[in-house]
Amino acid sequence: MRLRQWIEDFGETPAAFGRQLGLKGVHSVYRYMANPRDRHHRLPTPEIMVRIFVATGGRVRPDDFYDLPILRPAAGAASEGGPVPAEVAA
């Protein structure tokens, strides 16, 4: 789940969430919420990613900050090198 979606779904404000994370300014939260293709998008540091993961009950995961294709395990993935994009596995 993207951070923007979690904030909207749970009625949180970016400012309140930033305070919960221990951030000094709200700008970082808005940058984390931006679309990964947006030039203003920023990735949280590993420490902040852990805080976000914990604060959202695991609903926002580190991989949610990247614009990745949907991945699912391929048949025999363990022997073939792991998950592949869903459109390739189909």
PyMOL Python script that loads the backbone (N, CA, C, O; Angstrom):
from pymol import cmd

cmd.read_pdbstr("""\
ATOM      1  N   MET A   1       0.851  -1.169   0.000  1.00  0.00           N
ATOM      2  CA  MET A   1       0.000   0.000   0.000  1.00  0.00           C
ATOM      3  C   MET A   1       0.900   1.235   0.000  1.00  0.00           C
ATOM      4  O   MET A   1       1.869   1.309   0.756  1.00  0.00           O
ATOM      5  N   ARG A   2       0.578   2.173  -0.830  1.00  0.00           N
ATOM      6  CA  ARG A   2       1.344   3.419  -0.875  1.00  0.00           C
ATOM      7  C   ARG A   2       1.050   4.258   0.373  1.00  0.00           C
ATOM      8  O   ARG A   2      -0.040   4.182   0.941  1.00  0.00           O
ATOM      9  N   LEU A   3       2.022   5.048   0.784  1.00  0.00           N
ATOM     10  CA  LEU A   3       1.874   5.883   1.967  1.00  0.00           C
ATOM     11  C   LEU A   3       0.706   6.853   1.815  1.00  0.00           C
ATOM     12  O   LEU A   3      -0.053   7.056   2.763  1.00  0.00           O
ATOM     13  N   ARG A   4       0.552   7.450   0.645  1.00  0.00           N
ATOM     14  CA  ARG A   4      -0.558   8.384   0.414  1.00  0.00           C
ATOM     15  C   ARG A   4      -1.897   7.697   0.677  1.00  0.00           C
ATOM     16  O   ARG A   4      -2.779   8.271   1.315  1.00  0.00           O
ATOM     17  N   GLN A   5      -2.043   6.484   0.188  1.00  0.00           N
ATOM     18  CA  GLN A   5      -3.289   5.740   0.364  1.00  0.00           C
ATOM     19  C   GLN A   5      -3.526   5.433   1.836  1.00  0.00           C
ATOM     20  O   GLN A   5      -4.655   5.550   2.312  1.00  0.00           O
ATOM     21  N   TRP A   6      -2.493   5.044   2.559  1.00  0.00           N
ATOM     22  CA  TRP A   6      -2.642   4.739   3.984  1.00  0.00           C
ATOM     23  C   TRP A   6      -3.081   5.981   4.750  1.00  0.00           C
ATOM     24  O   TRP A   6      -3.984   5.912   5.584  1.00  0.00           O
ATOM     25  N   ILE A   7      -2.442   7.117   4.469  1.00  0.00           N
ATOM     26  CA  ILE A   7      -2.790   8.360   5.159  1.00  0.00           C
ATOM     27  C   ILE A   7      -4.244   8.729   4.886  1.00  0.00           C
ATOM     28  O   ILE A   7      -4.963   9.134   5.799  1.00  0.00           O
ATOM     29  N   GLU A   8      -4.680   8.591   3.635  1.00  0.00           N
ATOM     30  CA  GLU A   8      -6.074   8.895   3.292  1.00  0.00           C
ATOM     31  C   GLU A   8      -7.037   7.905   3.943  1.00  0.00           C
ATOM     32  O   GLU A   8      -8.052   8.313   4.508  1.00  0.00           O
ATOM     33  N   ASP A   9      -6.733   6.620   3.872  1.00  0.00           N
ATOM     34  CA  ASP A   9      -7.619   5.582   4.415  1.00  0.00           C
ATOM     35  C   ASP A   9      -7.777   5.673   5.928  1.00  0.00           C
ATOM     36  O   ASP A   9      -8.849   5.387   6.460  1.00  0.00           O
ATOM     37  N   PHE A  10      -6.724   6.068   6.616  1.00  0.00           N
ATOM     38  CA  PHE A  10      -6.758   6.080   8.073  1.00  0.00           C
ATOM     39  C   PHE A  10      -6.988   7.471   8.654  1.00  0.00           C
ATOM     40  O   PHE A  10      -6.882   7.659   9.866  1.00  0.00           O
ATOM     41  N   GLY A  11      -7.301   8.443   7.806  1.00  0.00           N
ATOM     42  CA  GLY A  11      -7.657   9.778   8.275  1.00  0.00           C
ATOM     43  C   GLY A  11      -6.534  10.530   8.964  1.00  0.00           C
ATOM     44  O   GLY A  11      -6.780  11.417   9.781  1.00  0.00           O
ATOM     45  N   GLU A  12      -5.330  10.181   8.642  1.00  0.00           N
ATOM     46  CA  GLU A  12      -4.146  10.826   9.222  1.00  0.00           C
ATOM     47  C   GLU A  12      -3.806  12.045   8.382  1.00  0.00           C
ATOM     48  O   GLU A  12      -4.136  12.091   7.197  1.00  0.00           O
ATOM     49  N   THR A  13      -3.160  13.020   8.972  1.00  0.00           N
ATOM     50  CA  THR A  13      -2.639  14.140   8.194  1.00  0.00           C
ATOM     51  C   THR A  13      -1.136  13.934   8.032  1.00  0.00           C
ATOM     52  O   THR A  13      -0.498  13.329   8.893  1.00  0.00           O
ATOM     53  N   PRO A  14      -0.571  14.431   6.941  1.00  0.00           N
ATOM     54  CA  PRO A  14       0.876  14.301   6.771  1.00  0.00           C
ATOM     55  C   PRO A  14       1.655  14.922   7.935  1.00  0.00           C
ATOM     56  O   PRO A  14       2.682  14.386   8.352  1.00  0.00           O
ATOM     57  N   ALA A  15       1.168  16.048   8.456  1.00  0.00           N
ATOM     58  CA  ALA A  15       1.871  16.706   9.567  1.00  0.00           C
ATOM     59  C   ALA A  15       1.860  15.826  10.818  1.00  0.00           C
ATOM     60  O   ALA A  15       2.890  15.657  11.470  1.00  0.00           O
ATOM     61  N   ALA A  16       0.696  15.267  11.149  1.00  0.00           N
ATOM     62  CA  ALA A  16       0.594  14.413  12.338  1.00  0.00           C
ATOM     63  C   ALA A  16       1.429  13.153  12.163  1.00  0.00           C
ATOM     64  O   ALA A  16       2.081  12.695  13.102  1.00  0.00           O
ATOM     65  N   PHE A  17       1.406  12.596  10.954  1.00  0.00           N
ATOM     66  CA  PHE A  17       2.192  11.387  10.709  1.00  0.00           C
ATOM     67  C   PHE A  17       3.682  11.687  10.804  1.00  0.00           C
ATOM     68  O   PHE A  17       4.445  10.889  11.348  1.00  0.00           O
ATOM     69  N   GLY A  18       4.095  12.829  10.280  1.00  0.00           N
ATOM     70  CA  GLY A  18       5.496  13.231  10.381  1.00  0.00           C
ATOM     71  C   GLY A  18       5.940  13.367  11.829  1.00  0.00           C
ATOM     72  O   GLY A  18       7.040  12.948  12.190  1.00  0.00           O
ATOM     73  N   ARG A  19       5.079  13.956  12.663  1.00  0.00           N
ATOM     74  CA  ARG A  19       5.404  14.070  14.089  1.00  0.00           C
ATOM     75  C   ARG A  19       5.513  12.690  14.731  1.00  0.00           C
ATOM     76  O   ARG A  19       6.394  12.440  15.554  1.00  0.00           O
ATOM     77  N   GLN A  20       4.595  11.794  14.337  1.00  0.00           N
ATOM     78  CA  GLN A  20       4.621  10.432  14.871  1.00  0.00           C
ATOM     79  C   GLN A  20       5.938   9.732  14.522  1.00  0.00           C
ATOM     80  O   GLN A  20       6.462   8.940  15.305  1.00  0.00           O
ATOM     81  N   LEU A  21       6.458  10.039  13.339  1.00  0.00           N
ATOM     82  CA  LEU A  21       7.724   9.441  12.900  1.00  0.00           C
ATOM     83  C   LEU A  21       8.937  10.130  13.518  1.00  0.00           C
ATOM     84  O   LEU A  21      10.057   9.627  13.423  1.00  0.00           O
ATOM     85  N   GLY A  22       8.712  11.277  14.148  1.00  0.00           N
ATOM     86  CA  GLY A  22       9.816  12.023  14.737  1.00  0.00           C
ATOM     87  C   GLY A  22      10.503  12.938  13.748  1.00  0.00           C
ATOM     88  O   GLY A  22      11.647  13.337  13.967  1.00  0.00           O
ATOM     89  N   LEU A  23       9.820  13.283  12.649  1.00  0.00           N
ATOM     90  CA  LEU A  23      10.392  14.178  11.650  1.00  0.00           C
ATOM     91  C   LEU A  23      10.165  15.624  12.072  1.00  0.00           C
ATOM     92  O   LEU A  23       9.161  15.938  12.712  1.00  0.00           O
ATOM     93  N   LYS A  24      11.085  16.493  11.719  1.00  0.00           N
ATOM     94  CA  LYS A  24      10.970  17.896  12.112  1.00  0.00           C
ATOM     95  C   LYS A  24      10.028  18.682  11.212  1.00  0.00           C
ATOM     96  O   LYS A  24       9.368  19.613  11.672  1.00  0.00           O
ATOM     97  N   GLY A  25       9.956  18.322   9.945  1.00  0.00           N
ATOM     98  CA  GLY A  25       9.110  19.060   9.014  1.00  0.00           C
ATOM     99  C   GLY A  25       8.166  18.139   8.272  1.00  0.00           C
ATOM    100  O   GLY A  25       8.393  16.933   8.180  1.00  0.00           O
ATOM    101  N   VAL A  26       7.103  18.727   7.744  1.00  0.00           N
ATOM    102  CA  VAL A  26       6.107  17.946   7.025  1.00  0.00           C
ATOM    103  C   VAL A  26       6.526  17.708   5.570  1.00  0.00           C
ATOM    104  O   VAL A  26       5.966  16.839   4.901  1.00  0.00           O
ATOM    105  N   HIS A  27       7.488  18.459   5.088  1.00  0.00           N
ATOM    106  CA  HIS A  27       7.880  18.357   3.678  1.00  0.00           C
ATOM    107  C   HIS A  27       8.364  16.954   3.322  1.00  0.00           C
ATOM    108  O   HIS A  27       8.085  16.460   2.229  1.00  0.00           O
ATOM    109  N   SER A  28       9.079  16.316   4.227  1.00  0.00           N
ATOM    110  CA  SER A  28       9.563  14.965   3.947  1.00  0.00           C
ATOM    111  C   SER A  28       8.413  14.004   3.715  1.00  0.00           C
ATOM    112  O   SER A  28       8.477  13.172   2.811  1.00  0.00           O
ATOM    113  N   VAL A  29       7.363  14.105   4.514  1.00  0.00           N
ATOM    114  CA  VAL A  29       6.219  13.204   4.350  1.00  0.00           C
ATOM    115  C   VAL A  29       5.572  13.408   2.984  1.00  0.00           C
ATOM    116  O   VAL A  29       5.227  12.437   2.309  1.00  0.00           O
ATOM    117  N   TYR A  30       5.407  14.662   2.573  1.00  0.00           N
ATOM    118  CA  TYR A  30       4.834  14.921   1.243  1.00  0.00           C
ATOM    119  C   TYR A  30       5.727  14.346   0.142  1.00  0.00           C
ATOM    120  O   TYR A  30       5.222  13.843  -0.861  1.00  0.00           O
ATOM    121  N   ARG A  31       7.026  14.414   0.317  1.00  0.00           N
ATOM    122  CA  ARG A  31       7.936  13.859  -0.691  1.00  0.00           C
ATOM    123  C   ARG A  31       7.877  12.336  -0.708  1.00  0.00           C
ATOM    124  O   ARG A  31       7.988  11.722  -1.769  1.00  0.00           O
ATOM    125  N   TYR A  32       7.704  11.719   0.468  1.00  0.00           N
ATOM    126  CA  TYR A  32       7.549  10.268   0.521  1.00  0.00           C
ATOM    127  C   TYR A  32       6.231   9.849  -0.115  1.00  0.00           C
ATOM    128  O   TYR A  32       6.134   8.762  -0.685  1.00  0.00           O
ATOM    129  N   MET A  33       5.206  10.714  -0.022  1.00  0.00           N
ATOM    130  CA  MET A  33       3.885  10.404  -0.561  1.00  0.00           C
ATOM    131  C   MET A  33       3.802  10.595  -2.078  1.00  0.00           C
ATOM    132  O   MET A  33       2.899  10.056  -2.718  1.00  0.00           O
ATOM    133  N   ALA A  34       4.725  11.347  -2.654  1.00  0.00           N
ATOM    134  CA  ALA A  34       4.675  11.644  -4.089  1.00  0.00           C
ATOM    135  C   ALA A  34       4.817  10.369  -4.912  1.00  0.00           C
ATOM    136  O   ALA A  34       5.412   9.384  -4.474  1.00  0.00           O
ATOM    137  N   ASN A  35       4.260  10.416  -6.100  1.00  0.00           N
ATOM    138  CA  ASN A  35       4.387   9.303  -7.036  1.00  0.00           C
ATOM    139  C   ASN A  35       5.871   9.073  -7.313  1.00  0.00           C
ATOM    140  O   ASN A  35       6.621  10.032  -7.495  1.00  0.00           O
ATOM    141  N   PRO A  36       6.303   7.803  -7.347  1.00  0.00           N
ATOM    142  CA  PRO A  36       7.729   7.533  -7.602  1.00  0.00           C
ATOM    143  C   PRO A  36       8.264   8.149  -8.894  1.00  0.00           C
ATOM    144  O   PRO A  36       9.473   8.340  -9.026  1.00  0.00           O
ATOM    145  N   ARG A  37       7.403   8.457  -9.829  1.00  0.00           N
ATOM    146  CA  ARG A  37       7.854   9.065 -11.090  1.00  0.00           C
ATOM    147  C   ARG A  37       7.920  10.590 -11.008  1.00  0.00           C
ATOM    148  O   ARG A  37       8.427  11.238 -11.923  1.00  0.00           O
ATOM    149  N   ASP A  38       7.411  11.161  -9.923  1.00  0.00           N
ATOM    150  CA  ASP A  38       7.416  12.608  -9.719  1.00  0.00           C
ATOM    151  C   ASP A  38       8.818  13.057  -9.329  1.00  0.00           C
ATOM    152  O   ASP A  38       9.499  12.375  -8.562  1.00  0.00           O
ATOM    153  N   ARG A  39       9.246  14.181  -9.842  1.00  0.00           N
ATOM    154  CA  ARG A  39      10.606  14.659  -9.545  1.00  0.00           C
ATOM    155  C   ARG A  39      10.768  15.047  -8.084  1.00  0.00           C
ATOM    156  O   ARG A  39      11.898  15.151  -7.607  1.00  0.00           O
ATOM    157  N   HIS A  40       9.674  15.263  -7.357  1.00  0.00           N
ATOM    158  CA  HIS A  40       9.749  15.632  -5.942  1.00  0.00           C
ATOM    159  C   HIS A  40       9.790  14.411  -5.021  1.00  0.00           C
ATOM    160  O   HIS A  40      10.015  14.542  -3.818  1.00  0.00           O
ATOM    161  N   HIS A  41       9.574  13.236  -5.587  1.00  0.00           N
ATOM    162  CA  HIS A  41       9.554  12.012  -4.781  1.00  0.00           C
ATOM    163  C   HIS A  41      10.915  11.777  -4.140  1.00  0.00           C
ATOM    164  O   HIS A  41      11.956  11.940  -4.776  1.00  0.00           O
ATOM    165  N   ARG A  42      10.884  11.393  -2.876  1.00  0.00           N
ATOM    166  CA  ARG A  42      12.100  11.033  -2.163  1.00  0.00           C
ATOM    167  C   ARG A  42      11.875   9.713  -1.453  1.00  0.00           C
ATOM    168  O   ARG A  42      10.772   9.422  -0.989  1.00  0.00           O
ATOM    169  N   LEU A  43      12.916   8.929  -1.375  1.00  0.00           N
ATOM    170  CA  LEU A  43      12.839   7.670  -0.631  1.00  0.00           C
ATOM    171  C   LEU A  43      13.238   7.922   0.818  1.00  0.00           C
ATOM    172  O   LEU A  43      14.216   8.621   1.083  1.00  0.00           O
ATOM    173  N   PRO A  44      12.491   7.358   1.745  1.00  0.00           N
ATOM    174  CA  PRO A  44      12.901   7.462   3.144  1.00  0.00           C
ATOM    175  C   PRO A  44      14.208   6.711   3.368  1.00  0.00           C
ATOM    176  O   PRO A  44      14.525   5.764   2.648  1.00  0.00           O
ATOM    177  N   THR A  45      14.947   7.136   4.354  1.00  0.00           N
ATOM    178  CA  THR A  45      16.147   6.395   4.739  1.00  0.00           C
ATOM    179  C   THR A  45      15.706   5.041   5.286  1.00  0.00           C
ATOM    180  O   THR A  45      14.540   4.879   5.647  1.00  0.00           O
ATOM    181  N   PRO A  46      16.602   4.076   5.356  1.00  0.00           N
ATOM    182  CA  PRO A  46      16.217   2.784   5.939  1.00  0.00           C
ATOM    183  C   PRO A  46      15.611   2.925   7.343  1.00  0.00           C
ATOM    184  O   PRO A  46      14.652   2.226   7.670  1.00  0.00           O
ATOM    185  N   GLU A  47      16.154   3.810   8.163  1.00  0.00           N
ATOM    186  CA  GLU A  47      15.615   4.014   9.514  1.00  0.00           C
ATOM    187  C   GLU A  47      14.173   4.530   9.462  1.00  0.00           C
ATOM    188  O   GLU A  47      13.316   4.057  10.209  1.00  0.00           O
ATOM    189  N   ILE A  48      13.908   5.489   8.587  1.00  0.00           N
ATOM    190  CA  ILE A  48      12.553   6.043   8.470  1.00  0.00           C
ATOM    191  C   ILE A  48      11.619   5.009   7.856  1.00  0.00           C
ATOM    192  O   ILE A  48      10.449   4.942   8.232  1.00  0.00           O
ATOM    193  N   MET A  49      12.111   4.199   6.916  1.00  0.00           N
ATOM    194  CA  MET A  49      11.273   3.142   6.338  1.00  0.00           C
ATOM    195  C   MET A  49      10.800   2.178   7.425  1.00  0.00           C
ATOM    196  O   MET A  49       9.647   1.746   7.421  1.00  0.00           O
ATOM    197  N   VAL A  50      11.684   1.848   8.344  1.00  0.00           N
ATOM    198  CA  VAL A  50      11.305   0.957   9.447  1.00  0.00           C
ATOM    199  C   VAL A  50      10.242   1.632  10.300  1.00  0.00           C
ATOM    200  O   VAL A  50       9.265   0.991  10.688  1.00  0.00           O
ATOM    201  N   ARG A  51      10.415   2.913  10.595  1.00  0.00           N
ATOM    202  CA  ARG A  51       9.417   3.645  11.386  1.00  0.00           C
ATOM    203  C   ARG A  51       8.058   3.667  10.687  1.00  0.00           C
ATOM    204  O   ARG A  51       7.023   3.487  11.328  1.00  0.00           O
ATOM    205  N   ILE A  52       8.066   3.889   9.371  1.00  0.00           N
ATOM    206  CA  ILE A  52       6.817   3.904   8.603  1.00  0.00           C
ATOM    207  C   ILE A  52       6.167   2.525   8.647  1.00  0.00           C
ATOM    208  O   ILE A  52       4.961   2.409   8.863  1.00  0.00           O
ATOM    209  N   PHE A  53       6.953   1.502   8.447  1.00  0.00           N
ATOM    210  CA  PHE A  53       6.440   0.132   8.483  1.00  0.00           C
ATOM    211  C   PHE A  53       5.772  -0.153   9.829  1.00  0.00           C
ATOM    212  O   PHE A  53       4.667  -0.694   9.874  1.00  0.00           O
ATOM    213  N   VAL A  54       6.432   0.204  10.907  1.00  0.00           N
ATOM    214  CA  VAL A  54       5.898  -0.043  12.252  1.00  0.00           C
ATOM    215  C   VAL A  54       4.656   0.811  12.502  1.00  0.00           C
ATOM    216  O   VAL A  54       3.646   0.310  12.998  1.00  0.00           O
ATOM    217  N   ALA A  55       4.730   2.100  12.160  1.00  0.00           N
ATOM    218  CA  ALA A  55       3.616   3.019  12.418  1.00  0.00           C
ATOM    219  C   ALA A  55       2.358   2.645  11.651  1.00  0.00           C
ATOM    220  O   ALA A  55       1.249   2.923  12.106  1.00  0.00           O
ATOM    221  N   THR A  56       2.519   2.018  10.493  1.00  0.00           N
ATOM    222  CA  THR A  56       1.357   1.636   9.673  1.00  0.00           C
ATOM    223  C   THR A  56       0.963   0.187   9.891  1.00  0.00           C
ATOM    224  O   THR A  56       0.142  -0.349   9.146  1.00  0.00           O
ATOM    225  N   GLY A  57       1.526  -0.444  10.882  1.00  0.00           N
ATOM    226  CA  GLY A  57       1.193  -1.843  11.151  1.00  0.00           C
ATOM    227  C   GLY A  57       1.602  -2.772  10.025  1.00  0.00           C
ATOM    228  O   GLY A  57       0.976  -3.811   9.815  1.00  0.00           O
ATOM    229  N   GLY A  58       2.653  -2.404   9.297  1.00  0.00           N
ATOM    230  CA  GLY A  58       3.139  -3.238   8.201  1.00  0.00           C
ATOM    231  C   GLY A  58       2.378  -3.063   6.905  1.00  0.00           C
ATOM    232  O   GLY A  58       2.660  -3.753   5.925  1.00  0.00           O
ATOM    233  N   ARG A  59       1.424  -2.159   6.881  1.00  0.00           N
ATOM    234  CA  ARG A  59       0.638  -1.960   5.650  1.00  0.00           C
ATOM    235  C   ARG A  59       1.426  -1.231   4.567  1.00  0.00           C
ATOM    236  O   ARG A  59       1.220  -1.475   3.379  1.00  0.00           O
ATOM    237  N   VAL A  60       2.333  -0.331   4.974  1.00  0.00           N
ATOM    238  CA  VAL A  60       3.210   0.354   4.018  1.00  0.00           C
ATOM    239  C   VAL A  60       4.588  -0.262   4.180  1.00  0.00           C
ATOM    240  O   VAL A  60       5.227  -0.139   5.225  1.00  0.00           O
ATOM    241  N   ARG A  61       5.028  -0.926   3.124  1.00  0.00           N
ATOM    242  CA  ARG A  61       6.289  -1.668   3.152  1.00  0.00           C
ATOM    243  C   ARG A  61       7.352  -0.936   2.345  1.00  0.00           C
ATOM    244  O   ARG A  61       7.022  -0.095   1.509  1.00  0.00           O
ATOM    245  N   PRO A  62       8.619  -1.243   2.583  1.00  0.00           N
ATOM    246  CA  PRO A  62       9.676  -0.571   1.827  1.00  0.00           C
ATOM    247  C   PRO A  62       9.508  -0.676   0.303  1.00  0.00           C
ATOM    248  O   PRO A  62       9.805   0.279  -0.414  1.00  0.00           O
ATOM    249  N   ASP A  63       9.038  -1.819  -0.191  1.00  0.00           N
ATOM    250  CA  ASP A  63       8.896  -1.954  -1.648  1.00  0.00           C
ATOM    251  C   ASP A  63       7.766  -1.099  -2.202  1.00  0.00           C
ATOM    252  O   ASP A  63       7.681  -0.920  -3.417  1.00  0.00           O
ATOM    253  N   ASP A  64       6.894  -0.564  -1.348  1.00  0.00           N
ATOM    254  CA  ASP A  64       5.817   0.309  -1.804  1.00  0.00           C
ATOM    255  C   ASP A  64       6.326   1.676  -2.264  1.00  0.00           C
ATOM    256  O   ASP A  64       5.575   2.439  -2.872  1.00  0.00           O
ATOM    257  N   PHE A  65       7.570   1.990  -1.986  1.00  0.00           N
ATOM    258  CA  PHE A  65       8.138   3.276  -2.380  1.00  0.00           C
ATOM    259  C   PHE A  65       8.763   3.242  -3.776  1.00  0.00           C
ATOM    260  O   PHE A  65       9.295   4.243  -4.255  1.00  0.00           O
ATOM    261  N   TYR A  66       8.692   2.095  -4.409  1.00  0.00           N
ATOM    262  CA  TYR A  66       9.245   1.930  -5.749  1.00  0.00           C
ATOM    263  C   TYR A  66       8.131   1.621  -6.732  1.00  0.00           C
ATOM    264  O   TYR A  66       7.137   0.989  -6.372  1.00  0.00           O
ATOM    265  N   ASP A  67       8.289   2.058  -7.953  1.00  0.00           N
ATOM    266  CA  ASP A  67       7.304   1.806  -8.996  1.00  0.00           C
ATOM    267  C   ASP A  67       7.689   0.502  -9.698  1.00  0.00           C
ATOM    268  O   ASP A  67       8.229   0.509 -10.804  1.00  0.00           O
ATOM    269  N   LEU A  68       7.399  -0.619  -9.026  1.00  0.00           N
ATOM    270  CA  LEU A  68       7.786  -1.939  -9.521  1.00  0.00           C
ATOM    271  C   LEU A  68       6.605  -2.623 -10.203  1.00  0.00           C
ATOM    272  O   LEU A  68       5.453  -2.336  -9.876  1.00  0.00           O
ATOM    273  N   PRO A  69       6.873  -3.513 -11.133  1.00  0.00           N
ATOM    274  CA  PRO A  69       5.776  -4.320 -11.681  1.00  0.00           C
ATOM    275  C   PRO A  69       5.278  -5.266 -10.596  1.00  0.00           C
ATOM    276  O   PRO A  69       6.000  -5.563  -9.644  1.00  0.00           O
ATOM    277  N   ILE A  70       4.054  -5.733 -10.740  1.00  0.00           N
ATOM    278  CA  ILE A  70       3.525  -6.708  -9.795  1.00  0.00           C
ATOM    279  C   ILE A  70       4.309  -7.994  -9.974  1.00  0.00           C
ATOM    280  O   ILE A  70       4.422  -8.506 -11.088  1.00  0.00           O
ATOM    281  N   LEU A  71       4.848  -8.517  -8.888  1.00  0.00           N
ATOM    282  CA  LEU A  71       5.653  -9.732  -8.948  1.00  0.00           C
ATOM    283  C   LEU A  71       4.894 -10.886  -8.319  1.00  0.00           C
ATOM    284  O   LEU A  71       4.195 -10.717  -7.320  1.00  0.00           O
ATOM    285  N   ARG A  72       5.038 -12.036  -8.904  1.00  0.00           N
ATOM    286  CA  ARG A  72       4.492 -13.249  -8.298  1.00  0.00           C
ATOM    287  C   ARG A  72       5.462 -14.372  -8.609  1.00  0.00           C
ATOM    288  O   ARG A  72       6.139 -14.349  -9.637  1.00  0.00           O
ATOM    289  N   PRO A  73       5.531 -15.361  -7.718  1.00  0.00           N
ATOM    290  CA  PRO A  73       6.471 -16.460  -7.959  1.00  0.00           C
ATOM    291  C   PRO A  73       6.115 -17.222  -9.235  1.00  0.00           C
ATOM    292  O   PRO A  73       4.948 -17.513  -9.499  1.00  0.00           O
ATOM    293  N   ALA A  74       7.125 -17.530 -10.000  1.00  0.00           N
ATOM    294  CA  ALA A  74       6.931 -18.345 -11.202  1.00  0.00           C
ATOM    295  C   ALA A  74       6.947 -19.812 -10.795  1.00  0.00           C
ATOM    296  O   ALA A  74       7.465 -20.157  -9.733  1.00  0.00           O
ATOM    297  N   ALA A  75       6.394 -20.658 -11.613  1.00  0.00           N
ATOM    298  CA  ALA A  75       6.453 -22.098 -11.354  1.00  0.00           C
ATOM    299  C   ALA A  75       7.919 -22.493 -11.275  1.00  0.00           C
ATOM    300  O   ALA A  75       8.695 -22.199 -12.184  1.00  0.00           O
ATOM    301  N   GLY A  76       8.298 -23.154 -10.199  1.00  0.00           N
ATOM    302  CA  GLY A  76       9.684 -23.559 -10.013  1.00  0.00           C
ATOM    303  C   GLY A  76      10.606 -22.392  -9.742  1.00  0.00           C
ATOM    304  O   GLY A  76      11.795 -22.467 -10.054  1.00  0.00           O
ATOM    305  N   ALA A  77      10.089 -21.303  -9.165  1.00  0.00           N
ATOM    306  CA  ALA A  77      10.871 -20.084  -8.965  1.00  0.00           C
ATOM    307  C   ALA A  77      12.145 -20.322  -8.176  1.00  0.00           C
ATOM    308  O   ALA A  77      13.169 -19.699  -8.455  1.00  0.00           O
ATOM    309  N   ALA A  78      12.100 -21.206  -7.202  1.00  0.00           N
ATOM    310  CA  ALA A  78      13.289 -21.430  -6.372  1.00  0.00           C
ATOM    311  C   ALA A  78      14.464 -21.911  -7.211  1.00  0.00           C
ATOM    312  O   ALA A  78      15.610 -21.557  -6.936  1.00  0.00           O
ATOM    313  N   SER A  79      14.189 -22.705  -8.220  1.00  0.00           N
ATOM    314  CA  SER A  79      15.287 -23.224  -9.030  1.00  0.00           C
ATOM    315  C   SER A  79      15.573 -22.352 -10.247  1.00  0.00           C
ATOM    316  O   SER A  79      16.603 -22.513 -10.901  1.00  0.00           O
ATOM    317  N   GLU A  80      14.666 -21.433 -10.549  1.00  0.00           N
ATOM    318  CA  GLU A  80      14.836 -20.627 -11.762  1.00  0.00           C
ATOM    319  C   GLU A  80      15.243 -19.184 -11.490  1.00  0.00           C
ATOM    320  O   GLU A  80      15.292 -18.385 -12.425  1.00  0.00           O
ATOM    321  N   GLY A  81      15.533 -18.825 -10.258  1.00  0.00           N
ATOM    322  CA  GLY A  81      16.003 -17.491  -9.997  1.00  0.00           C
ATOM    323  C   GLY A  81      15.021 -16.562  -9.317  1.00  0.00           C
ATOM    324  O   GLY A  81      15.317 -15.373  -9.196  1.00  0.00           O
ATOM    325  N   GLY A  82      13.876 -17.028  -8.870  1.00  0.00           N
ATOM    326  CA  GLY A  82      12.971 -16.204  -8.078  1.00  0.00           C
ATOM    327  C   GLY A  82      11.794 -15.640  -8.846  1.00  0.00           C
ATOM    328  O   GLY A  82      11.481 -16.096  -9.946  1.00  0.00           O
ATOM    329  N   PRO A  83      11.134 -14.633  -8.255  1.00  0.00           N
ATOM    330  CA  PRO A  83       9.908 -14.093  -8.840  1.00  0.00           C
ATOM    331  C   PRO A  83      10.169 -13.370 -10.154  1.00  0.00           C
ATOM    332  O   PRO A  83      11.266 -12.873 -10.407  1.00  0.00           O
ATOM    333  N   VAL A  84       9.151 -13.325 -10.966  1.00  0.00           N
ATOM    334  CA  VAL A  84       9.220 -12.623 -12.247  1.00  0.00           C
ATOM    335  C   VAL A  84       8.021 -11.710 -12.335  1.00  0.00           C
ATOM    336  O   VAL A  84       7.015 -11.959 -11.671  1.00  0.00           O
ATOM    337  N   PRO A  85       8.096 -10.647 -13.142  1.00  0.00           N
ATOM    338  CA  PRO A  85       6.924  -9.788 -13.303  1.00  0.00           C
ATOM    339  C   PRO A  85       5.708 -10.593 -13.738  1.00  0.00           C
ATOM    340  O   PRO A  85       5.826 -11.523 -14.536  1.00  0.00           O
ATOM    341  N   ALA A  86       4.546 -10.237 -13.216  1.00  0.00           N
ATOM    342  CA  ALA A  86       3.310 -10.980 -13.489  1.00  0.00           C
ATOM    343  C   ALA A  86       3.027 -11.073 -14.979  1.00  0.00           C
ATOM    344  O   ALA A  86       2.548 -12.101 -15.458  1.00  0.00           O
ATOM    345  N   GLU A  87       3.323  -9.992 -15.725  1.00  0.00           N
ATOM    346  CA  GLU A  87       3.024 -10.032 -17.158  1.00  0.00           C
ATOM    347  C   GLU A  87       3.926 -11.013 -17.904  1.00  0.00           C
ATOM    348  O   GLU A  87       3.556 -11.501 -18.972  1.00  0.00           O
ATOM    349  N   VAL A  88       5.105 -11.307 -17.354  1.00  0.00           N
ATOM    350  CA  VAL A  88       5.999 -12.292 -17.965  1.00  0.00           C
ATOM    351  C   VAL A  88       5.600 -13.695 -17.556  1.00  0.00           C
ATOM    352  O   VAL A  88       5.681 -14.628 -18.355  1.00  0.00           O
ATOM    353  N   ALA A  89       5.162 -13.849 -16.293  1.00  0.00           N
ATOM    354  CA  ALA A  89       4.804 -15.170 -15.766  1.00  0.00           C
ATOM    355  C   ALA A  89       3.522 -15.693 -16.378  1.00  0.00           C
ATOM    356  O   ALA A  89       3.301 -16.904 -16.380  1.00  0.00           O
ATOM    357  N   ALA A  90       2.678 -14.835 -16.892  1.00  0.00           N
ATOM    358  CA  ALA A  90       1.379 -15.271 -17.421  1.00  0.00           C
ATOM    359  C   ALA A  90       1.488 -16.039 -18.697  1.00  0.00           C
ATOM    360  O   ALA A  90       0.474 -16.464 -19.249  1.00  0.00           O
TER     361      ALA A  90
END
""", "prot")
cmd.dss("prot")
cmd.show_as("cartoon", "prot")
cmd.util.cbc("prot")
cmd.orient("prot")
